[in-house]
Amino acid sequence: MRVLVLGMGKTGKLVASVAAERGHSVNVLDAKENAGASALTPPFVSGFDVVIDFTTPEATIQNMRACLATGAKMVIGTTGWYDKLNDMRGLAERKQAGLLYGTNFSVGVQVMFRLAKTMGADLKKAGYAFSIAETHHASKLDSPSGTAITLSKVVEAAAGVSEVPVEARREGDVMGLHTLTATSDADRLVLTHEAFSRRGFAEGAVRAAEWLASRTGCFDFQDIYTEV
């Protein structure tokens, strides 16, 4: 495939590297080259099979408006923009584009979501209180993480509780540590995912791009991760 990667942060660079390893041709744009989505003209975007975005919430919205309007296929690894999800879904559907988003492109994290749903449902009436703790590197912009927010929503829906508290820490170069704890008067059950590097996120995003290349519509990685 011809892949355009938006964002030259640590994850964006790794996405470009993984895409090249998997045999794709890769072009990367950093924030200066694409200020206000200025580089994403229809002729330029049409030269790529898929666009992968790991930028910032503000930049992502601009990038999606520019790319989806051309009918492009986009994988969005950026979080913090979901208040605009309905607008972006509508744009993708009107233009017969492809939009695949996710709070986390790690397959391990997706399995954690599934196990968390089971924990919530099975402990629903057993007298357990749920809590989440997450730690990320000091430069991560959103807090709590999109992954922690998704995890809390999964448990809230499954356990029938109004809110699962999230404690967020930002320190060092921690790739991502998420822990779900269920505590009763009798015992404690703990479910943890620890990322050792960004590679799991990058590989998931590239595999998602390969999956999306032949599809149109709007998809959540949480729903299709077993297919990539």
Buried (B, 14 or more C-beta within 10 A) or exposed (E): BEBBBBBBBBBBBBBBBBBEEBEBEBBBBBBEEBEEBEBBEEEBBEEBBBBBBBBBBEBBBBBBBBBBBBBBBBBBBBBBBBEBBEEBBEBBBEBEBBBBBBBBBBBEBBEBBEBBBEBBBBBEEEEBBBBBBBBBBEEBEBEBBBBBBBBBBBBBEBBEBEEBEBEBBBEEEBBBBBBBBBBEEEEEBEBEBEBEEBBBBBBBBBBBBBBBBEEBEBBBBBEBBEEB
